[in-house]
């Protein structure tokens, strides 16, 4: 998607993957860059929201050190079980969780990841007790699920869908309010009795605070053009994602609300990484 944004700007993008501290190091580097629009940050709900509570030591403040260009997409999660599981629906799973507190296990890509904390939000809303088993990455946790070491997972669509399509996993529900075009036969958790439940991962493009508004506006225009392109819409749909541009003050308010929401989930889970 960002290569298309670059093409629209007639400016080549050089992508630098700065690892470490769950994306905090790269984000801090962007937050210290010159505010000239030449250094941008590809960010996620993890770096901008979850990490603000998950890490006790933070080297940047997304609300003070960065300015939002645009949210790019939302990436729903899907509740999945092994194909051989006796749990045939989300209703079945939730009923068993209520009947046998602590009797169900769920895996995740690791402590404090979206796949972990989304279940924590579900547990908090319904007052459930289920046992979390963290893995080192989403691929490992999905392997554990397919191998029978877990009862279920709530994983992002892009990772889970290939296994659903292959028949190794069964999708019970998606975490958006409505069904996904890419999985029209899979109900939402809201349909399954979890009123108002809507949880997604998301990604965004950010710039250094102080970047001239005219430069931000140029970037916004290019992003919006790409997200409106039918080819981009199709590519996102195939991955189970949803183009979801949000800009300006509205996006800043969204980030602030997400910091609070995911922060609550981190505190409920007791997760910490430093």
N, C-alpha and C positions, 0 to 999 in steps of 0.2 A: 504493500500500500504506500509506504513512504517513498519508494522509488518513483511512483506515479506523482506524488506530491513534488518531488524534485524535478521531474520532467515538466510539470506545470509551471514551475518557477524558472525553468531554463537554468537551473543551478545544480550541478552534481552534488550528491550527498556522499560524504565519507562516513561509513558506519564504524564506530569504535565500541566494542563490547567490553566494558569495564566491569569485571566481576568483583565479588567480595561484599560481605555483610548484607546479603540479600538484596543487592542493588544499591545499597546506601552509598558506597564509594563513588560509583559513577554518577549518582544523583548529586552528591556533594560537589563533585568536579564541575558539573553543569551549573550548579548554583553559585559557583565562584567565577564562572567565565565572564568575559566582557559582555555587557548587555547590548550587543550589536546585531543579534539575530543570526550570527554565524555558528553559534554553538547551541544546539537544541537537545532536549532530553526526551527520549522515548520512555514513558513511565507507565506504571501499572497501579492497580489498587494495592498491590503489595508494597511498592516503594513509597507511594504518596499517602497511603492510609494505614495499612496494617503495621508497617514498621515504626510508625510514630509512637506506638505503645509497646510493640514487641521488643524493641531495643531500648535499653535504659540510657545508652549514650548515643546521641544523634548529632550529626555534623551539619544538618541543614533543616530549615523549616519550610515545608512546601508552600505555606500560605504567605510567608514573608520574603523568601529568597527566590521564588519562582513566580512567573506569570503564566496563566493558562493560555494556550493557543486553542486547543480543542480536545474534547474527548473524542476518541476515534470509534471505538466499538464496545459493545458489551458481550461478554462470553458467558453464556449460561452454564450451569452445572446440571448433571443428570444423575439421578439416583439409580445405581445399578447393582445387580446381584448376579451370581453365577447362573447360567442357564438351568442347572440342575436344582437350584434352590427351591424350597417349598414356599417361599414368599413370592406370591404371584402378582402382588400389587403394592403400592405404597400404603394403602389402607391395611393390608396384612402386616406389613413391617411395623407400622406405628402401633397397631393393636398388640403385637407381640412385645414390642418395647415397653408398652404400658403394663402388660400382664406380667412380664418378667424383668423387672429393673436390673440392669447390669448384665442381662443375658445375651445381648447382641454386641458384636464387635464391629468396628468400622476402621478402615485404614485411610491414610492420607499420604501426601507427598512429603510430610514432615510437620513438626510442631510449628504452629503459627502460619501455615500455608492456607490458601483459600479453601482447599479441599478439606482441611481440618476445621477451620473456623466456621464454614457454612453449616456444618453439622452442629457445631456449638450453638449457633443461632437458632437452629431448629430445636435442639434440646431445650434451650432457654424458653422458647415460645410455648412449648408443649409440656414442660416440666418433666422431661425424660432423663433417664440415666442409661447411657450406653458407653461401652469401653472403647477408648481410642488407642489404636496401634499405629504409631508413626513409622514411616519408611524413609529411605533416602531417595526421594524422587517419586514422581507419579508413575513411571513405568514399573518400578519395583512393587509399588502398592497394588497396581492393577494385576501384576503377575501373582501376587499373594492372594488376591481375591479369586482369580481364575483357578488357582491351585487349591482353594478350599480353606485357606488360613483365616479368612475374614467372612463376615456375614454380608457386608455391603460397603459401598463407597458412594460418596457424592463427589464426582470428578467433572472437570470442565469438558464440554462436549467434544472439543477437538481431540482430546486424548481418549475419551471413552467410546465415541461413535464407531471407530473402526472395529472395535471388539464386539459392539452390538451388531454391526452389520455382518460380521463373520459368524455370529451365532454363539460365541463363547460367553457373552454377557447378555442379560435381559434388562432393558430399561423400564423402570417402574414409574418415574415421574421426572419432569424438568422443574427447575427452580425459578422460572419466570411466571408471571401472572397468567400468561396465555401460552398455548402450545406453540412449538417452534415449527416454522415451515419445513425445516429439514427433518423433523420427527413428528409429523402430524398425528400419528396414532398413539403418541405418548402423552398422557395427561399431565397437567401441571400439578404441583403440590397443593396449590390453592383449590383446584378441582377435587383433590383427594382429602379435603377437610382441614387443610392448614391455612386458615383465613389470612389473606393479605401477604402471604410469604412470597418474597421476590428478592433473590440474591444472585448476583452475577459478579464475575470478575470483569475488569474493564481496563482499557489502555488509553493513553493520551499522549499528546505532544505538548511539551512545555518549553518555555524560554526563561532566561535569566530575568529576574525582576529589574525593572528599569529599561527594558528593551523598548524602543520608541513605538508608540501605538500604531504608527503607519506601517511598520515592519510586521507587527503582530497581525494587523488587518490583512496584509498581503498573504501571510501564511494561512490565516483563517480561510480566505477565499480559495486558495489552492486546495486545502483539505476538504472543504465543502464540495468543491467540484469533483474531487476523486470519490468521495463517499456517495455522490449522486450518480456516479457512472454505473450503468447496468452490469458491466463486467465485474466491477468491484463488489456490487451487491451480490452477484451470483457466487463469487469466490468466498465471500463471508458466509453466505447461506450454506454452502457446501461444508464449511468448517463448523457449522452450528452457531456461528456468531451473528451479531446484529449491528449494522452500521448505526451509530448513535451519536451524531455530532452534538456537542453542547459547548458553548463558548462564553467568554466574558464573565460577568458577575454571577450568572446562573451556574456556570461550571465551578467557580470558586466556592459558592454556597454548597454545591454538591460535594466537593472535596471535604469541606469542613464537616458536613454531616456524615460522610463516610469515615473520616477519622474517628468520630465519636462512636459510630456504629461498630466498626471493626475493633476499635479499642475496647468496647464492652465485651466483645467475644473473646479477645485476648485475655482480659482479666478474668472472665468466667472460666476459661480453660486452664488458667495458671501457666500458660506457655511463656517461656522466656528463652532467649538464645545468647545472652551475654551476662 
